[in-house]
Amino acid sequence: MSSSAFQRVNVPPMDDYNKKLVSYVHPPDWVNPKPVDCYDLVVIGAGTAGLVVAAGAAGLDVGLKVALVEKHLMGGDCLNVGCVPSKCIIRSSRVVAEMKEAGAFGVHPPEKIDVNFPAVMERMRKLRAGISHHDSVQRFQKIGIDVFLGEGHFLRNNRIEVGDKILRYKKAVIATGARSVRPSIKGIEEAGFLTNETVFSLTQRPERLAVIGGGPIGCELAQAFHRLGSKVILFHRGSHLLNKEDADAAEIVQNVLIQEGIQLVLSSQTERVVKTADDKTLYYTSGNGTKQSVTVDEILVGAGRAPNVEGLNLDAVGVDYDRKGVKVNDYLQTTNPKIYAAGDICMKWKFTHAADAAARIVIKNTLFSPFGLGRSKLSSLVMPWVTYTDPEIAHVGMYEHEAQEKGIEVSTIKIPFSGVDRAIADGEEDGFVKIYHQKGSDTILGATIVARHAGEMISEVTTAIVNKVGLSGLSGVIHPYPTQAEGIKKAADAYRRTLLTPTSKKILGLLTKLS
């Protein structure tokens, strides 16, 4: 790949902020370095997993030679089209929601809330550009990594080709991530549609927006755009939104979306899209079997992810893969023992923090586990995640049905936020803390929290599971009053009360008399 090809990389709109972003994550004047004779580690893909592997290996300061290959933007989805831009927009949309709710708190909201959508998007671009230096080509070059911009693919005999460069390696890591699924809906390609990879390039608000997909991405962006002034209709094949989450949690979010005015079309099938001069018409079959249509300005598709396995020439190096991605064992090793993988390309957990955790496993297993000794396992991870709707849904560990499927008897403790003083003061009573524990034991199996800031609360339960602290231990932790995290302590206290059997009560009575 010639340096002139780098000029074609742009992130619309190419204003000062996006020019700054590109100057860091894919500078147009970058010249690929001359490869060394052989690299200890070559990483293909500079998203979260690839960056952590490369930086972790090079930062050990033990003389390792590390190369990093990226064909598009350093930082991957998280920085450019995922976590960072989406949370910036969600924050702006929450301001709108808080203004609308102000009357309930004795504060008179303005009669009309004027949302400056171009300014919302400009703020996002400014913040994204401002933190992009952390993932920049220049930063990784400074820590001793050879960065190659271009499309890399495997050759036989432990070699990777990037443009006119050949990189020889002892070990390699595939971290090419995943992309939005292209929907198989007649006419949608011709009509045009948005995904998370293009929606953040908008500069004007779509007045009417159809969102296809009621999973986390679809729900988050549907709520955000509705709050920012779009009229949103959300299509979902399932009978309820967020069908992979706890049913009680999903119901709360679904009801909030309905109350806010988002139109839901559940159990639906989108048949075709027809583009006219000014808009797009979706024809669909609703849950009751009737055929209907709706006309919108834009269509946003958030219905799944597909692994980026194309163009890697994996067959040449004996790496097995399928439609779900590269196949790995519990050590994140592919079917070629010298090649590992991490992140969305090979894992069911498609989260930035999951990619980070997997990358740390790869560093250890590729570089510091001679003869396979002391290797870390993917299955040992305790993985939390958050759906960033308002309220948020945060989860860690097993769901109740998953524990039952494994033959584990489960008891569930549920604390509604209507019984937590801080949640009442905040006007955020629609939510709960739900903790699943092994029946007859205080061992925590998993937890689900529904709250405006559930993502900030779930780490306490995650820490408890990782360090094998049971509900009895959590009950003994002092929580500042009043906080919503007190709901976790209330759940732990509820478990402690179940230990008060008639016999234990008699013993306690005797102790009080002796005291």
Backbone torsions as a table, in degrees:
resi	resn	phi	psi	omega
1	MET	NA	124.8	-178.1
2	SER	-80.5	159.9	-179.3
3	SER	-62.6	-27.0	-179.5
4	SER	-65.0	-26.6	179.1
5	ALA	-65.7	-26.7	179.8
6	PHE	-62.9	-26.3	-178.1
7	GLN	-63.1	-23.8	-175.5
8	ARG	-80.3	-9.7	178.9
9	VAL	-79.0	119.0	177.0
10	ASN	-146.5	159.1	178.9
11	VAL	-124.4	99.0	-176.7
12	PRO	-68.2	146.5	-5.2
13	PRO	-78.7	142.0	-177.0
14	MET	-82.5	64.8	173.9
15	ASP	-83.8	-173.2	-177.1
16	ASP	-60.9	-35.8	-177.3
17	TYR	-70.3	-44.3	179.5
18	ASN	-72.4	-29.2	173.4
19	LYS	-64.7	-39.4	177.3
20	LYS	-64.3	-44.2	177.7
21	LEU	-56.0	-51.7	-177.3
22	VAL	-64.3	-34.7	179.7
23	SER	-62.2	-24.9	178.0
24	TYR	-90.9	-47.0	-167.7
25	VAL	-96.5	-10.4	171.8
26	HIS	-164.2	66.6	-174.8
27	PRO	-59.5	132.5	-175.3
28	PRO	-66.8	-20.2	-178.4
29	ASP	-100.2	14.0	-176.9
30	TRP	-67.9	137.8	175.6
31	VAL	-117.5	120.7	-179.5
32	ASN	-62.3	139.5	-177.5
33	PRO	-73.2	167.2	173.5
34	LYS	-76.6	125.4	-177.8
35	PRO	-65.1	148.8	172.2
36	VAL	-76.9	174.1	-177.0
37	ASP	-60.1	-43.8	179.8
38	CYS	-157.0	133.9	179.2
39	TYR	-93.7	142.1	172.4
40	ASP	-67.0	-34.3	-177.5
41	LEU	-149.4	129.4	171.3
42	VAL	-118.6	128.4	-179.6
43	VAL	-112.2	127.0	176.0
44	ILE	-103.1	114.9	-179.0
45	GLY	112.0	122.4	-176.6
46	ALA	-114.5	40.5	167.0
47	GLY	-82.5	-162.2	-175.9
48	THR	-56.3	-50.2	-177.3
49	ALA	-60.8	-47.6	-178.5
50	GLY	-64.7	-41.8	179.8
51	LEU	-64.3	-42.3	-179.0
52	VAL	-67.4	-41.9	177.9
53	VAL	-61.5	-50.1	-177.0
54	ALA	-63.6	-48.6	-178.5
55	ALA	-66.1	-39.0	179.7
56	GLY	-64.8	-41.0	-179.5
57	ALA	-70.1	-46.0	-178.1
58	ALA	-71.0	-32.6	-176.3
59	GLY	-75.0	-6.0	179.7
60	LEU	-73.6	-15.3	175.6
61	ASP	57.3	44.7	176.9
62	VAL	-117.7	17.9	174.7
63	GLY	84.4	16.9	-179.8
64	LEU	-73.1	141.9	176.1
65	LYS	-98.8	117.4	-172.4
66	VAL	-125.1	136.5	174.9
67	ALA	-122.3	146.2	-179.5
68	LEU	-129.4	128.4	-176.8
69	VAL	-115.6	129.9	177.8
70	GLU	-140.9	127.4	-177.1
71	LYS	-91.1	-16.8	-177.2
72	HIS	-127.6	-101.9	-173.7
73	LEU	-115.2	125.1	171.9
74	MET	-57.6	146.4	-177.2
75	GLY	96.7	-19.1	174.7
76	GLY	59.5	-154.6	-177.8
77	ASP	-60.9	-43.5	-171.6
78	CYS	-54.9	-53.8	-178.7
79	LEU	-71.9	-43.9	-165.1
80	ASN	-92.3	-41.6	-173.7
81	VAL	-137.9	18.9	-176.0
82	GLY	-132.5	-112.6	-171.3
83	CYS	-52.1	-52.6	-172.3
84	VAL	-65.2	-58.0	-178.3
85	PRO	-64.3	-37.6	-177.8
86	SER	-66.0	-39.9	-178.6
87	LYS	-72.4	-29.5	173.8
88	CYS	-61.9	-45.1	-179.2
89	ILE	-69.7	-40.4	178.5
90	ILE	-60.7	-38.9	179.2
91	ARG	-62.5	-43.7	177.5
92	SER	-61.3	-41.0	-178.7
93	SER	-67.7	-29.8	178.0
94	ARG	-69.5	-33.0	176.2
95	VAL	-60.0	-43.4	178.4
96	VAL	-60.4	-46.1	-179.2
97	ALA	-62.3	-41.6	-179.9
98	GLU	-64.8	-36.6	177.0
99	MET	-65.0	-41.5	179.3
100	LYS	-67.0	-30.1	-179.4
101	GLU	-85.3	-4.1	-170.1
102	ALA	-58.9	-33.6	-178.0
103	GLY	-56.9	-33.7	-179.7
104	ALA	-68.0	-14.4	-177.8
105	PHE	-108.9	13.9	178.6
106	GLY	80.6	15.5	179.4
107	VAL	-115.3	126.8	-177.0
108	HIS	-79.7	115.6	178.0
109	PRO	-76.2	158.6	176.2
110	PRO	-64.7	153.1	179.9
111	GLU	-62.8	-35.6	179.9
112	LYS	-131.4	125.2	177.2
113	ILE	-93.8	116.3	-176.3
114	ASP	-93.0	105.0	178.9
115	VAL	-90.5	118.3	176.9
116	ASN	-91.7	88.6	-174.2
117	PHE	-59.3	-45.1	177.1
118	PRO	-57.2	-35.4	178.9
119	ALA	-70.6	-35.2	175.9
120	VAL	-60.3	-46.0	-178.6
121	MET	-70.8	-34.9	177.8
122	GLU	-65.8	-40.6	176.1
123	ARG	-58.2	-44.5	178.9
124	MET	-59.1	-46.9	-178.4
125	ARG	-64.1	-38.2	178.8
126	LYS	-63.1	-47.4	-179.0
127	LEU	-67.1	-40.1	178.6
128	ARG	-62.4	-45.0	178.8
129	ALA	-64.4	-35.5	-177.2
130	GLY	-66.1	-26.9	179.7
131	ILE	-104.7	-1.7	-174.1
132	SER	-67.7	-18.4	179.8
133	HIS	-64.4	-22.9	178.1
134	HIS	-63.3	-29.3	-178.4
135	ASP	-107.6	18.1	-169.9
136	SER	-77.4	155.7	173.0
137	VAL	-56.8	-43.5	-176.5
138	GLN	-62.5	-41.4	-179.5
139	ARG	-64.0	-44.2	-177.4
140	PHE	-71.8	-30.0	174.4
141	GLN	-65.2	-40.8	-177.5
142	LYS	-65.7	-27.3	179.4
143	ILE	-90.3	10.9	170.8
144	GLY	97.6	16.8	-179.2
145	ILE	-100.9	135.2	172.7
146	ASP	-82.6	113.0	-177.9
147	VAL	-99.4	126.8	179.2
148	PHE	-117.1	117.7	176.3
149	LEU	-92.9	122.6	-177.2
150	GLY	150.8	172.1	-178.3
151	GLU	-86.4	120.9	-179.8
152	GLY	-99.2	142.9	172.6
153	HIS	-145.5	153.4	-174.5
154	PHE	-77.3	144.4	168.4
155	LEU	-119.9	167.2	177.3
156	ARG	-67.5	166.4	176.0
157	ASN	62.9	45.3	173.0
158	ASN	55.6	49.0	179.6
159	ARG	-131.5	148.4	175.8
160	ILE	-128.0	132.3	-179.9
161	GLU	-102.3	130.1	175.4
162	VAL	-130.3	104.1	-175.5
163	GLY	59.9	-122.0	179.2
164	ASP	-98.0	13.3	-179.4
165	LYS	-106.4	144.1	175.1
166	ILE	-117.2	123.3	179.6
167	LEU	-108.4	118.2	173.8
168	ARG	-90.5	145.7	-174.8
169	TYR	-142.3	155.1	170.3
170	LYS	-90.0	-41.8	175.7
171	LYS	-135.9	151.4	178.0
172	ALA	-134.4	154.5	179.2
173	VAL	-130.3	130.0	176.3
174	ILE	-97.0	119.5	-179.6
175	ALA	-139.6	48.7	-172.9
176	THR	-85.9	-2.1	171.5
177	GLY	71.1	-156.0	-177.3
178	ALA	-141.4	170.5	-179.0
179	ARG	-136.0	169.0	178.4
180	SER	-65.5	139.5	177.6
181	VAL	-69.4	134.3	174.5
182	ARG	-81.0	120.2	-174.7
183	PRO	-70.6	142.8	178.0
184	SER	-94.7	64.3	179.2
185	ILE	-115.1	126.3	-176.6
186	LYS	-57.0	127.6	174.2
187	GLY	85.8	-7.5	-174.2
188	ILE	-73.2	-32.0	177.9
189	GLU	-65.2	-42.4	180.0
190	GLU	-68.8	-36.8	-178.9
191	ALA	-73.4	-30.9	-177.7
192	GLY	90.5	144.6	-179.8
193	PHE	-154.3	163.7	178.7
194	LEU	-104.5	152.3	168.2
195	THR	-130.7	-177.6	176.0
196	ASN	-63.1	-17.8	-179.1
197	GLU	-82.8	-12.9	-178.7
198	THR	-126.1	-19.2	-173.9
199	VAL	-64.4	-28.5	-177.5
200	PHE	-80.8	2.1	173.6
201	SER	-93.2	-2.6	179.0
202	LEU	-63.3	142.8	173.1
203	THR	-118.6	-16.0	176.6
204	GLN	-122.0	141.2	-178.0
205	ARG	-73.1	129.7	171.6
206	PRO	-72.0	122.5	-177.1
207	GLU	-67.3	-35.7	178.0
208	ARG	-126.2	122.5	-174.5
209	LEU	-127.8	125.5	171.9
210	ALA	-98.2	129.8	176.8
211	VAL	-113.4	124.1	179.8
212	ILE	-105.3	114.3	-179.9
213	GLY	119.9	118.5	-178.0
214	GLY	-104.3	30.1	172.4
215	GLY	-86.7	-166.4	-177.0
216	PRO	-56.4	-48.6	-177.5
217	ILE	-63.1	-46.6	-179.2
218	GLY	-61.3	-44.7	-178.4
219	CYS	-68.4	-42.7	179.7
220	GLU	-60.2	-49.4	-175.7
221	LEU	-75.4	-32.6	176.4
222	ALA	-61.2	-46.3	-179.8
223	GLN	-65.8	-43.4	-178.3
224	ALA	-62.8	-47.6	-177.9
225	PHE	-68.4	-35.4	176.6
226	HIS	-62.2	-45.0	-179.9
227	ARG	-65.0	-29.4	179.6
228	LEU	-84.3	1.5	170.7
229	GLY	117.0	-4.6	177.6
230	SER	-79.1	147.1	170.0
231	LYS	-86.6	114.4	-169.7
232	VAL	-111.5	135.0	170.4
233	ILE	-121.1	125.4	-173.1
234	LEU	-109.7	120.5	180.0
235	PHE	-100.9	137.7	178.6
236	HIS	-148.1	136.4	-179.6
237	ARG	-70.5	-32.3	-177.1
238	GLY	-74.9	168.8	-179.0
239	SER	-79.6	-15.0	173.6
240	HIS	-150.4	158.0	-177.7
241	LEU	-70.5	160.8	173.9
242	LEU	48.1	51.2	-171.9
243	ASN	-69.9	-7.7	175.7
244	LYS	-90.8	-8.8	-179.8
245	GLU	-90.7	170.7	173.0
246	ASP	-53.5	132.9	-173.3
247	ALA	-62.1	-40.1	179.0
248	ASP	-64.0	-39.8	179.7
249	ALA	-66.8	-45.8	-179.6
250	ALA	-62.0	-36.2	-179.5
251	GLU	-64.2	-39.2	179.0
252	ILE	-61.9	-48.7	-179.3
253	VAL	-64.1	-42.8	179.9
254	GLN	-59.2	-44.2	-179.9
255	ASN	-65.1	-36.5	177.7
256	VAL	-63.4	-44.7	179.7
257	LEU	-60.6	-40.4	178.6
258	ILE	-66.0	-45.1	-179.9
259	GLN	-61.4	-33.6	-179.5
260	GLU	-77.2	-13.1	174.6
261	GLY	107.9	10.4	175.9
262	ILE	-78.8	131.4	178.1
263	GLN	-83.8	123.5	179.8
264	LEU	-103.9	134.7	173.3
265	VAL	-121.2	97.6	-175.3
266	LEU	-96.2	162.8	-178.6
267	SER	51.0	39.6	-173.6
268	SER	-107.8	162.3	176.8
269	GLN	-134.2	115.5	177.2
270	THR	-79.3	122.4	-173.4
271	GLU	-90.5	-48.1	-176.8
272	ARG	-161.6	163.7	178.2
273	VAL	-128.0	136.3	177.8
274	VAL	-122.8	128.2	179.9
275	LYS	-96.5	134.3	172.2
276	THR	-109.8	-169.6	-176.7
277	ALA	-64.0	-37.2	-171.9
278	ASP	-116.7	-13.2	-174.8
279	ASP	-153.9	-169.2	-176.3
280	LYS	-136.7	138.0	-179.7
281	THR	-114.8	126.1	176.6
282	LEU	-98.8	131.1	174.4
283	TYR	-107.6	128.1	-173.2
284	TYR	-145.0	161.1	173.5
285	THR	-106.4	122.9	-177.4
286	SER	-80.9	178.0	-175.7
287	GLY	-62.4	-28.6	180.0
288	ASN	-89.6	6.1	175.3
289	GLY	93.0	-3.6	-179.7
290	THR	-81.2	145.6	179.5
291	LYS	-93.8	128.7	-176.5
292	GLN	-138.5	176.5	177.8
293	SER	-146.6	158.8	176.1
294	VAL	-145.6	141.9	-179.8
295	THR	-107.9	131.3	-176.2
296	VAL	-136.8	171.8	176.5
297	ASP	-90.0	-36.0	-179.1
298	GLU	-141.0	154.6	175.9
299	ILE	-120.9	126.9	177.5
300	LEU	-112.2	121.5	-178.6
301	VAL	-102.9	122.4	176.2
302	GLY	-133.5	61.5	-171.4
303	ALA	-122.7	58.1	171.6
304	GLY	107.5	170.8	-176.3
305	ARG	-128.8	147.8	177.9
306	ALA	-123.0	135.5	-176.8
307	PRO	-70.3	145.2	179.0
308	ASN	-88.5	78.3	179.8
309	VAL	-101.3	-13.9	-176.4
310	GLU	-67.5	144.0	173.9
311	GLY	80.5	-2.6	-178.6
312	LEU	-85.2	-15.0	-179.0
313	ASN	60.0	45.5	-175.2
314	LEU	-66.6	-29.8	180.0
315	ASP	-60.9	-31.9	-177.0
316	ALA	-67.2	-22.6	-177.3
317	VAL	-116.7	14.8	173.4
318	GLY	69.6	32.9	177.2
319	VAL	-99.5	116.6	-179.3
320	ASP	-78.2	146.0	177.8
321	TYR	-156.0	164.0	174.4
322	ASP	-146.3	-164.7	-175.6
323	ARG	-66.2	-17.6	178.2
324	LYS	-87.0	-12.0	177.9
325	GLY	127.0	-165.8	179.6
326	VAL	-71.6	136.1	179.8
327	LYS	-84.8	128.6	179.1
328	VAL	-131.4	159.5	172.9
329	ASN	-90.8	-170.8	-175.9
330	ASP	-68.1	-12.6	177.9
331	TYR	-98.6	8.6	-177.4
332	LEU	65.5	27.1	177.4
333	GLN	-96.0	134.2	178.3
334	THR	-80.3	-175.2	178.3
335	THR	-71.3	-9.8	168.3
336	ASN	-99.9	113.0	-172.9
337	PRO	-60.8	-15.5	179.3
338	LYS	-93.9	-1.5	-176.9
339	ILE	-123.5	128.4	178.8
340	TYR	-114.2	171.5	176.9
341	ALA	-144.5	155.1	179.0
342	ALA	-155.1	150.9	176.9
343	GLY	91.4	-158.2	-173.8
344	ASP	-60.8	-21.8	-178.2
345	ILE	-65.7	-20.2	-173.3
346	CYS	-141.9	-1.7	-171.8
347	MET	-117.2	149.3	176.1
348	LYS	-73.7	-29.3	177.3
349	TRP	-82.1	106.8	-178.1
350	LYS	-104.4	68.9	-179.9
351	PHE	-129.2	152.8	178.1
352	THR	-59.7	-45.1	-177.8
353	HIS	-69.3	-27.1	175.5
354	ALA	-70.1	-40.7	177.3
355	ALA	-62.9	-40.6	177.6
356	ASP	-60.6	-47.7	-178.8
357	ALA	-64.1	-41.2	179.6
358	ALA	-65.6	-37.4	179.5
359	ALA	-61.0	-38.0	179.1
360	ARG	-66.4	-35.3	174.8
361	ILE	-64.3	-43.2	-179.0
362	VAL	-63.0	-41.8	178.9
363	ILE	-57.2	-47.4	-178.8
364	LYS	-65.7	-45.5	-173.4
365	ASN	-74.0	-28.1	-179.8
366	THR	-85.0	-31.5	-169.2
367	LEU	-116.3	-23.1	-171.1
368	PHE	-132.6	32.7	176.6
369	SER	-134.5	69.3	-178.3
370	PRO	-59.0	134.9	-179.6
371	PHE	59.3	21.5	178.6
372	GLY	80.7	8.9	-178.3
373	LEU	-78.1	135.9	174.3
374	GLY	70.9	23.6	-179.2
375	ARG	-70.8	149.0	176.5
376	SER	-93.4	154.2	-176.6
377	LYS	-114.9	141.5	175.0
378	LEU	-62.7	-37.2	-176.9
379	SER	-66.8	-13.2	-179.4
380	SER	-82.3	-9.1	-177.1
381	LEU	-75.0	140.3	171.1
382	VAL	-103.8	109.7	-166.6
383	MET	-107.8	112.2	170.9
384	PRO	-87.1	159.4	171.8
385	TRP	-153.3	163.3	-175.6
386	VAL	-137.3	136.1	167.4
387	THR	-99.7	120.7	-168.5
388	TYR	-91.9	47.0	167.7
389	THR	-79.4	-177.0	175.7
390	ASP	-127.5	103.9	7.4
391	PRO	-75.3	160.8	176.3
392	GLU	-79.7	154.9	169.4
393	ILE	-116.0	120.6	177.6
394	ALA	-117.4	140.4	-178.5
395	HIS	-142.3	149.8	172.6
396	VAL	-146.7	148.5	176.3
397	GLY	75.3	-150.8	-176.4
398	MET	-88.9	150.6	165.5
399	TYR	-83.6	166.3	-179.1
400	GLU	-58.8	-44.2	-177.3
401	HIS	-67.8	-31.9	178.8
402	GLU	-67.4	-41.4	177.7
403	ALA	-63.9	-41.9	179.6
404	GLN	-64.2	-37.9	177.9
405	GLU	-64.1	-26.1	178.0
406	LYS	-90.8	7.1	177.5
407	GLY	79.9	17.2	179.4
408	ILE	-96.6	125.9	176.4
409	GLU	-74.3	131.8	-171.4
410	VAL	-120.5	140.5	167.2
411	SER	-117.0	143.1	-177.3
412	THR	-120.7	132.5	175.5
413	ILE	-113.5	127.4	-178.8
414	LYS	-124.0	123.5	178.3
415	ILE	-114.9	107.9	177.2
416	PRO	-69.8	145.1	178.6
417	PHE	-71.2	-9.5	173.3
418	SER	-67.0	-11.2	176.7
419	GLY	-110.2	13.2	179.3
420	VAL	-113.4	119.8	-169.9
421	ASP	-57.3	-43.3	-177.3
422	ARG	-66.0	-38.3	178.1
423	ALA	-63.6	-36.7	177.3
424	ILE	-65.4	-45.1	179.4
425	ALA	-62.8	-35.5	-179.3
426	ASP	-80.0	-9.0	-175.0
427	GLY	69.3	31.3	-176.1
428	GLU	-125.4	58.7	-174.0
429	GLU	-87.2	-13.4	-178.4
430	ASP	-82.9	85.2	-179.6
431	GLY	175.9	-178.9	-177.9
432	PHE	-164.0	164.9	165.0
433	VAL	-111.1	125.6	178.5
434	LYS	-124.9	121.6	-180.0
435	ILE	-119.6	129.5	178.4
436	TYR	-101.0	126.2	178.4
437	HIS	-132.1	158.9	-178.9
438	GLN	-66.7	131.2	-177.2
439	LYS	-60.3	131.3	-178.9
440	GLY	80.7	7.6	-177.4
441	SER	-145.2	159.8	176.8
442	ASP	-94.7	9.3	-179.7
443	THR	-65.8	122.2	-178.5
444	ILE	-82.1	126.4	178.8
445	LEU	-96.7	-31.0	-178.6
446	GLY	-178.5	175.1	179.7
447	ALA	-158.7	149.4	173.2
448	THR	-129.9	132.4	177.4
449	ILE	-125.4	133.0	174.7
450	VAL	-117.8	114.5	-178.7
451	ALA	-167.0	163.5	179.9
452	ARG	-58.7	-34.7	179.1
453	HIS	-122.5	44.4	-179.3
454	ALA	-59.6	-33.9	180.0
455	GLY	-62.6	-27.4	178.2
456	GLU	-80.9	-12.9	-175.1
457	MET	-100.8	-26.9	-170.0
458	ILE	-67.2	-23.2	-175.8
459	SER	-65.4	-26.2	177.2
460	GLU	-63.4	-43.8	179.3
461	VAL	-70.4	-38.2	177.1
462	THR	-59.9	-44.9	178.2
463	THR	-60.3	-40.5	179.5
464	ALA	-63.6	-43.4	-179.6
465	ILE	-65.3	-46.6	-177.9
466	VAL	-60.0	-40.9	-176.3
467	ASN	-96.3	12.5	175.6
468	LYS	56.1	41.3	172.5
469	VAL	-93.4	120.8	-177.8
470	GLY	-85.2	-177.0	179.9
471	LEU	-61.6	-33.5	177.7
472	SER	-61.9	-41.1	178.2
473	GLY	-65.5	-42.5	178.3
474	LEU	-63.7	-33.7	179.2
475	SER	-63.1	-29.1	-179.3
476	GLY	-84.9	-2.1	179.7
477	VAL	-86.1	127.4	178.7
478	ILE	-77.8	123.4	176.8
479	HIS	-105.5	133.2	178.4
480	PRO	-61.6	141.3	179.4
481	TYR	-109.1	136.6	-3.6
482	PRO	-98.3	131.7	172.6
483	THR	-136.9	156.3	176.7
484	GLN	-71.0	-24.2	177.3
485	ALA	-64.0	-13.1	175.6
486	GLU	-61.0	-20.9	176.4
487	GLY	-60.9	-32.2	177.0
488	ILE	-67.5	-43.5	177.9
489	LYS	-64.4	-39.5	177.8
490	LYS	-60.3	-37.7	177.3
491	ALA	-65.1	-41.8	178.6
492	ALA	-65.8	-40.5	178.0
493	ASP	-64.1	-36.7	178.9
494	ALA	-62.1	-37.2	175.7
495	TYR	-64.3	-44.4	-178.3
496	ARG	-59.0	-35.3	-179.7
497	ARG	-68.1	-25.5	177.8
498	THR	-69.0	-16.0	179.7
499	LEU	-80.1	-8.7	-178.8
500	LEU	-80.9	78.5	176.6
501	THR	-79.6	165.2	177.3
502	PRO	-53.6	-38.5	-179.9
503	THR	-66.7	-45.0	-178.8
504	SER	-66.2	-32.3	177.6
505	LYS	-66.0	-38.4	178.1
506	LYS	-64.3	-39.9	179.4
507	ILE	-65.4	-41.8	178.9
508	LEU	-64.5	-38.2	177.6
509	GLY	-62.2	-41.5	178.6
510	LEU	-63.9	-41.5	-179.9
511	LEU	-62.8	-38.3	179.3
512	THR	-65.7	-36.2	178.4
513	LYS	-67.3	-41.6	179.9
514	LEU	-68.1	-26.1	-179.6
515	SER	-79.3	NA	NA
